[in-house]
Amino acid sequence: MTPPVPPAAPHGLARRLGPLDATAIGLGSILGAGVFAVFAPAAATAGAGLLVALVLAGFVAYCNATASAQLAAVYPASGGTYVFGREVLGPWWGFAAGWGFVVGKTASCAAMALTFAAYVAPGWERPVALAAVAVLTVVNCFGITRTAALTKVLLVVVLVVLLTAAAVSLPAAAPINWSNWAITGPLGVLQAAGLLFFAFAGYARIATLGEEVRDPAKTIPRAIMAALAGAILVYLLLGVTLLLVLGPDRLAASTTPLADLVTAAGHPGVAPVVRVGAAAASLGALLALITGIGRTTMAMARNRDLPPFLAAVAARHGVPLRAEIAVGVLVCGLVLVGDLREVIGFSSFGVLVYYAVANASAFRQPAAQRRWPRPLNLVGLTACLVLVATLPTVSQLVGLAVFAVGLLGRLALTARATGS
């Protein structure tokens, strides 16, 4: 039988988020700065195979989303796959998932902050990025309902900008020159799918907030699937428009593909609007990322996988205040050395490992807890591992090194606790 959903404990987090709030946080997390940056490196890797890679990345995201939704309905606690892995597979698997999420998404936070600053204050990226992280960390410290409200505002701005860019650009689509629409081959498409997955990895934020969602058994699965479906539709529209207007080669060479898109379509006056959208998307993604990392950090601290003092929840606003501040401080440090394009591969590495554990956990769930067929979890697990194996070599090496540090650190802490 499916375990009953417990109410929030007195020392836990309050369930304040409804279906619309949860969906908005998920979609706002997905439609982050990645959509404004990741199409170019993906096109450079896959050429005209960009759309194939996009569909593949979307399918892997769907497999992962079903696993996350099925698990979150049964274990609606802060921490997402960190909790799922511990409950179903064991503490070490849970730690691997939590560590991958925290380190990968902390790097992504720095990238989102720098992207925001690059669009609104060229030449002053780092100080403006630091200010953005500080402000959003303060917003998160005042409660999850304020986070959801701001996320919905930013989401509306981003959707309007993205749909406007596509609408004004599609009429300028040029006839396809098939000689320039070469697909680089299976490896290039797989590598592009791994990079594009960076732009999908946001719906997990709903699962990490499981302790704050009302009626989580129903709300979380619906919100996850609604957010993912909306994102896939928007990405396909943008991918088709970018290829038809810019072409694979020009898209691959672009550093600001959506701004170049509207300019090439004969609407340079819309480019500043795109910049506003990129800034809003970056802020929305950064806000949701800080929230999700803070909750996962709190969950890991509860189990002493991270320093226990990070598990404290502030009574007044019902947030893990120390974890939120710690994440904000760490992101500020990474802003000083981070770069968006360098962290995309590493972020994908960490998040794909996170979802590999989610699929393995969902595969082990009994029939009474299942909402989707078990083979889908096996496909999702295999796909995550394949995409990890085809990421750029530097991303793989950095990812393996960071995971080794985390696992060895936990081994040392476990040995010390056992010895004492």
C-alpha positions as CSV (number, residue, x, y, z in Angstrom):
1,M,0.0,0.0,0.0
2,T,1.1,3.6,-0.6
3,P,2.2,5.2,2.6
4,P,-0.1,8.0,3.9
5,V,1.2,11.5,3.3
6,P,2.1,13.0,6.7
7,P,1.3,16.6,7.6
8,A,4.1,19.0,8.1
9,A,5.8,18.4,11.4
10,P,6.0,21.2,13.9
11,H,9.7,21.6,13.1
12,G,9.2,21.1,9.4
13,L,7.9,23.2,6.5
14,A,4.3,24.4,6.0
15,R,2.3,23.2,3.0
16,R,1.5,26.5,1.3
17,L,1.8,25.8,-2.4
18,G,-1.1,24.8,-4.6
19,P,-1.1,23.3,-8.2
20,L,-0.7,26.7,-9.9
21,D,2.2,27.7,-7.6
22,A,4.0,24.3,-8.1
23,T,3.5,24.4,-11.9
24,A,4.8,28.0,-12.1
25,I,7.9,27.2,-10.0
26,G,8.6,24.2,-12.3
27,L,8.1,25.9,-15.6
28,G,9.9,29.0,-14.3
29,S,12.8,26.8,-13.4
30,I,12.9,25.1,-16.8
31,L,12.5,28.2,-18.9
32,G,15.6,29.7,-17.4
33,A,18.7,31.3,-19.0
34,G,19.5,28.0,-20.7
35,V,16.9,28.6,-23.4
36,F,18.8,31.8,-24.3
37,A,22.2,30.2,-24.5
38,V,22.1,26.4,-25.0
39,F,20.8,26.3,-28.6
40,A,24.1,27.6,-30.0
41,P,26.5,25.0,-28.5
42,A,24.0,22.3,-29.3
43,A,23.9,23.4,-33.0
44,A,27.6,23.5,-33.1
45,T,27.7,19.8,-31.9
46,A,24.7,18.4,-33.9
47,G,24.3,20.7,-36.8
48,A,20.8,20.2,-38.3
49,G,20.4,17.4,-35.9
50,L,19.6,20.0,-33.3
51,L,15.9,19.1,-33.5
52,V,16.6,15.4,-33.2
53,A,18.7,16.1,-30.1
54,L,16.0,18.3,-28.7
55,V,13.4,15.6,-29.0
56,L,15.8,13.1,-27.5
57,A,16.5,15.4,-24.6
58,G,12.8,16.0,-24.1
59,F,12.1,12.3,-24.1
60,V,14.8,11.7,-21.5
61,A,13.3,14.5,-19.5
62,Y,9.9,12.9,-19.7
63,C,11.2,9.6,-18.4
64,N,12.9,11.4,-15.6
65,A,9.8,13.4,-14.9
66,T,7.6,10.4,-14.6
67,A,10.1,8.8,-12.2
68,S,10.3,12.0,-10.1
69,A,6.5,12.4,-10.0
70,Q,5.8,8.8,-9.0
71,L,8.4,9.0,-6.2
72,A,7.4,12.4,-5.0
73,A,3.8,11.3,-4.6
74,V,4.9,8.7,-2.1
75,Y,7.7,10.6,-0.4
76,P,6.6,14.2,-0.3
77,A,9.5,15.6,1.7
78,S,12.1,18.3,0.9
79,G,15.2,16.9,-0.9
80,G,13.7,15.3,-4.0
81,T,15.8,12.3,-5.3
82,Y,18.1,12.6,-2.3
83,V,15.2,11.4,-0.2
84,F,13.9,9.0,-2.8
85,G,17.3,7.3,-3.2
86,R,17.8,7.0,0.6
87,E,14.3,5.5,1.1
88,V,14.4,3.0,-1.8
89,L,18.0,2.2,-2.6
90,G,19.9,3.2,0.5
91,P,21.9,6.1,2.0
92,W,24.8,6.1,-0.4
93,W,22.6,6.3,-3.4
94,G,20.7,9.1,-1.9
95,F,23.9,10.9,-1.1
96,A,25.1,10.5,-4.6
97,A,21.9,12.1,-5.9
98,G,21.9,14.9,-3.4
99,W,25.5,15.7,-3.9
100,G,25.1,15.8,-7.7
101,F,22.1,18.1,-7.4
102,V,23.8,20.5,-4.9
103,V,27.1,20.9,-6.7
104,G,25.7,20.9,-10.2
105,K,23.0,23.3,-9.5
106,T,25.1,25.6,-7.4
107,A,27.4,26.0,-10.4
108,S,24.3,26.7,-12.5
109,C,23.2,29.4,-10.0
110,A,26.5,31.2,-10.7
111,A,25.9,30.8,-14.4
112,M,22.4,32.2,-14.2
113,A,23.5,35.2,-12.2
114,L,26.3,36.0,-14.7
115,T,23.9,35.6,-17.6
116,F,21.5,38.1,-16.0
117,A,24.3,40.6,-15.5
118,A,25.7,40.1,-19.0
119,Y,22.3,41.2,-20.5
120,V,21.6,44.1,-18.2
121,A,25.0,45.5,-17.4
122,P,27.8,44.5,-19.9
123,G,31.2,45.1,-18.4
124,W,29.9,45.0,-14.8
125,E,28.9,41.3,-14.8
126,R,30.4,40.1,-11.6
127,P,29.3,42.9,-9.2
128,V,25.8,42.9,-10.7
129,A,25.6,39.1,-10.5
130,L,26.6,39.3,-6.8
131,A,23.9,41.8,-6.1
132,A,21.3,39.6,-7.9
133,V,22.3,36.6,-5.8
134,A,22.1,38.6,-2.6
135,V,18.7,40.0,-3.3
136,L,17.1,36.7,-4.4
137,T,18.6,35.0,-1.3
138,V,16.9,37.6,0.8
139,V,13.6,37.0,-1.0
140,N,13.8,33.3,-0.4
141,C,14.5,33.9,3.3
142,F,11.1,35.6,3.6
143,G,9.1,32.5,2.7
144,I,8.1,30.2,-0.1
145,T,4.9,32.0,-1.0
146,R,6.9,35.1,-1.9
147,T,9.2,33.0,-4.0
148,A,6.2,31.5,-5.9
149,A,4.6,35.0,-6.4
150,L,7.8,36.4,-7.9
151,T,8.4,33.3,-10.0
152,K,4.9,33.7,-11.6
153,V,5.6,37.3,-12.5
154,L,9.0,36.4,-14.1
155,L,7.5,33.4,-15.9
156,V,4.8,35.6,-17.6
157,V,7.5,38.0,-18.8
158,V,9.7,35.2,-20.2
159,L,6.8,33.5,-22.0
160,V,5.7,36.7,-23.6
161,V,9.2,37.5,-24.8
162,L,9.9,34.0,-26.2
163,L,6.6,33.7,-28.0
164,T,7.0,37.3,-29.4
165,A,10.4,36.4,-30.7
166,A,9.1,33.3,-32.5
167,A,6.0,35.1,-33.9
168,V,7.9,38.0,-35.4
169,S,10.7,35.8,-36.8
170,L,8.8,32.9,-38.4
171,P,7.5,35.0,-41.4
172,A,11.2,35.6,-42.3
173,A,12.1,31.9,-42.5
174,A,14.2,31.2,-45.5
175,P,13.9,28.2,-47.8
176,I,15.9,25.3,-46.5
177,N,19.3,24.9,-48.0
178,W,19.8,21.2,-47.6
179,S,23.5,21.4,-48.3
180,N,24.0,23.4,-45.1
181,W,21.6,21.1,-43.0
182,A,24.0,18.3,-42.5
183,I,23.7,16.1,-39.3
184,T,27.0,15.5,-37.6
185,G,26.3,11.9,-36.7
186,P,24.9,9.9,-33.8
187,L,27.7,11.0,-31.4
188,G,27.2,14.7,-32.1
189,V,23.4,14.3,-31.7
190,L,23.8,12.5,-28.4
191,Q,26.3,15.1,-27.1
192,A,23.9,17.9,-28.1
193,A,21.1,16.1,-26.3
194,G,23.2,16.0,-23.2
195,L,23.8,19.8,-23.5
196,L,20.2,20.5,-24.2
197,F,19.2,18.5,-21.2
198,F,20.6,21.5,-19.2
199,A,17.7,23.5,-20.5
200,F,15.1,21.0,-19.3
201,A,16.4,20.3,-15.8
202,G,14.0,22.4,-13.8
203,Y,11.0,20.3,-13.0
204,A,12.9,18.6,-10.2
205,R,12.4,21.8,-8.2
206,I,8.8,20.8,-7.7
207,A,9.9,17.5,-6.1
208,T,12.5,19.2,-3.9
209,L,9.6,21.3,-2.5
210,G,7.5,18.3,-1.7
211,E,7.2,19.2,1.9
212,E,5.6,22.6,1.1
213,V,3.0,21.4,-1.5
214,R,-0.7,20.9,-0.5
215,D,-2.1,17.5,-1.4
216,P,1.3,16.4,-2.8
217,A,0.1,13.0,-4.0
218,K,-2.0,14.7,-6.7
219,T,-0.4,18.1,-7.0
220,I,3.2,17.1,-7.6
221,P,2.7,14.6,-10.5
222,R,0.3,17.0,-12.3
223,A,2.6,20.0,-11.8
224,I,5.7,18.2,-13.0
225,M,4.0,16.9,-16.2
226,A,2.3,20.2,-16.9
227,A,5.5,22.1,-16.6
228,L,7.5,19.7,-18.8
229,A,4.8,19.7,-21.5
230,G,4.8,23.4,-21.6
231,A,8.5,23.7,-21.9
232,I,8.8,21.1,-24.7
233,L,6.3,22.9,-26.8
234,V,8.1,26.2,-26.3
235,Y,11.5,24.7,-27.1
236,L,10.3,23.0,-30.2
237,L,8.8,26.2,-31.5
238,L,12.1,28.1,-30.8
239,G,14.3,25.4,-32.2
240,V,12.4,25.3,-35.5
241,T,12.4,29.1,-35.8
242,L,16.1,29.4,-35.1
243,L,17.0,26.8,-37.7
244,L,14.7,28.2,-40.3
245,V,15.8,31.8,-39.9
246,L,19.5,31.6,-38.9
247,G,20.4,28.2,-40.3
248,P,22.6,25.6,-38.4
249,D,25.9,27.3,-39.1
250,R,24.9,30.9,-38.1
251,L,23.1,29.5,-35.1
252,A,26.2,27.6,-34.0
253,A,28.3,30.7,-34.2
254,S,26.0,32.9,-32.2
255,T,26.6,34.0,-28.7
256,T,23.1,35.6,-28.3
257,P,20.9,33.4,-30.6
258,L,17.5,34.8,-29.8
259,A,18.6,38.4,-30.1
260,D,20.3,37.5,-33.4
261,L,17.1,35.8,-34.4
262,V,14.9,38.8,-34.2
263,T,17.6,41.0,-35.8
264,A,18.0,38.6,-38.7
265,A,14.2,38.6,-39.2
266,G,14.3,42.4,-39.7
267,H,13.1,43.4,-36.2
268,P,16.2,44.8,-34.5
269,G,13.9,46.9,-32.2
270,V,12.7,43.6,-30.6
271,A,16.3,42.7,-29.5
272,P,16.2,44.8,-26.4
273,V,12.9,43.1,-25.4
274,V,14.7,39.8,-25.8
275,R,17.4,41.0,-23.5
276,V,14.7,41.9,-20.9
277,G,13.4,38.3,-21.3
278,A,16.8,36.8,-20.8
279,A,17.3,38.9,-17.7
280,A,13.9,37.8,-16.3
281,A,14.5,34.2,-17.2
282,S,17.9,34.2,-15.5
283,L,16.4,35.7,-12.4
284,G,13.5,33.2,-12.4
285,A,15.8,30.3,-12.8
286,L,18.2,31.6,-10.1
287,L,15.4,32.2,-7.7
288,A,14.0,28.7,-8.1
289,L,17.5,27.1,-8.0
290,I,18.5,28.7,-4.8
291,T,15.2,27.5,-3.3
292,G,15.6,23.9,-4.5
293,I,19.3,23.7,-3.4
294,G,18.4,25.1,0.0
295,R,15.8,22.5,0.6
296,T,18.0,19.6,-0.6
297,T,20.8,21.0,1.6
298,M,18.4,21.0,4.6
299,A,17.4,17.4,3.9
300,M,21.0,16.2,3.7
301,A,21.8,18.1,6.9
302,R,18.9,16.4,8.6
303,N,20.6,13.0,7.9
304,R,24.1,14.4,8.8
305,D,25.3,14.0,5.2
306,L,26.0,17.8,5.5
307,P,26.7,19.8,8.7
308,P,23.6,19.4,10.9
309,F,23.3,23.1,11.7
310,L,22.1,23.6,8.1
311,A,18.9,21.7,8.9
312,A,17.4,24.4,11.1
313,V,14.0,25.9,9.9
314,A,13.2,29.5,10.9
315,A,10.0,29.6,12.8
316,R,8.7,33.0,11.6
317,H,8.8,32.4,7.8
318,G,9.1,28.6,7.7
319,V,12.2,28.4,5.6
320,P,15.6,26.6,6.0
321,L,17.3,30.0,6.7
322,R,20.8,28.8,7.4
323,A,20.8,26.5,4.3
324,E,19.5,29.3,2.1
325,I,22.2,31.7,3.3
326,A,24.9,29.1,2.9
327,V,23.8,28.5,-0.7
328,G,23.8,32.2,-1.4
329,V,27.2,32.7,0.0
330,L,28.6,29.7,-2.0
331,V,27.0,30.9,-5.2
332,C,28.6,34.4,-4.7
333,G,31.9,32.7,-4.4
334,L,31.4,30.8,-7.6
335,V,30.3,34.0,-9.4
336,L,33.8,35.3,-9.1
337,V,35.2,32.4,-11.2
338,G,32.2,30.9,-13.1
339,D,31.3,31.1,-16.8
340,L,28.0,30.0,-18.3
341,R,29.3,27.9,-21.2
342,E,31.9,26.1,-19.0
343,V,29.4,25.0,-16.4
344,I,26.6,23.7,-18.8
345,G,28.4,20.4,-19.3
346,F,29.3,20.0,-15.6
347,S,25.7,20.9,-14.6
348,S,24.3,18.3,-17.0
349,F,26.7,15.7,-15.6
350,G,25.5,16.2,-12.0
351,V,21.8,16.4,-12.9
352,L,21.9,13.4,-15.1
353,V,23.5,11.3,-12.3
354,Y,20.7,12.7,-10.0
355,Y,18.0,11.5,-12.4
356,A,19.7,8.2,-13.0
357,V,19.2,7.5,-9.3
358,A,15.6,8.7,-9.6
359,N,14.9,6.2,-12.4
360,A,16.6,3.4,-10.5
361,S,14.6,4.3,-7.4
362,A,11.3,4.4,-9.3
363,F,12.2,1.0,-10.9
364,R,12.3,-0.5,-7.4
365,Q,8.9,0.8,-6.3
366,P,6.2,-1.9,-5.8
367,A,3.1,-2.1,-8.0
368,A,0.9,-0.4,-5.5
369,Q,3.0,2.8,-5.7
370,R,3.4,2.8,-9.5
371,R,1.8,5.3,-11.9
372,W,3.8,4.5,-15.0
373,P,5.2,1.2,-16.4
374,R,8.5,0.0,-15.0
375,P,10.2,-0.3,-18.4
376,L,10.0,3.5,-18.7
377,N,12.3,3.8,-15.7
378,L,14.8,1.4,-17.3
379,V,14.8,3.4,-20.5
380,G,15.3,6.6,-18.4
381,L,18.2,5.2,-16.5
382,T,19.9,3.9,-19.6
383,A,19.4,7.2,-21.4
384,C,20.9,9.2,-18.5
385,L,24.0,7.1,-18.4
386,V,24.4,7.3,-22.2
387,L,24.1,11.1,-22.2
388,V,26.7,11.3,-19.3
389,A,29.0,9.1,-21.4
390,T,28.8,11.4,-24.4
391,L,29.3,14.7,-22.6
392,P,32.5,16.7,-23.4
393,T,35.5,15.0,-21.8
394,V,36.3,18.0,-19.6
395,S,32.8,17.9,-18.1
396,Q,33.2,14.2,-17.4
397,L,36.6,14.6,-15.7
398,V,35.5,17.5,-13.5
399,G,32.2,15.7,-12.7
400,L,34.0,12.5,-11.7
401,A,36.5,14.5,-9.5
402,V,33.8,16.4,-7.7
403,F,31.8,13.2,-7.1
404,A,34.9,11.5,-5.8
405,V,35.5,14.4,-3.3
406,G,31.9,14.1,-2.1
407,L,31.9,10.4,-1.7
408,L,35.2,10.3,0.0
409,G,34.1,13.1,2.4
410,R,31.0,11.1,3.4
411,L,33.1,8.0,3.8
412,A,35.4,9.9,6.2
413,L,32.4,11.3,8.2
414,T,30.8,7.9,8.4
415,A,34.1,6.3,9.6
416,R,34.5,9.1,12.3
417,A,30.9,8.6,13.5
418,T,31.4,4.9,13.7
419,G,34.6,5.2,15.6
420,S,33.2,7.6,18.1
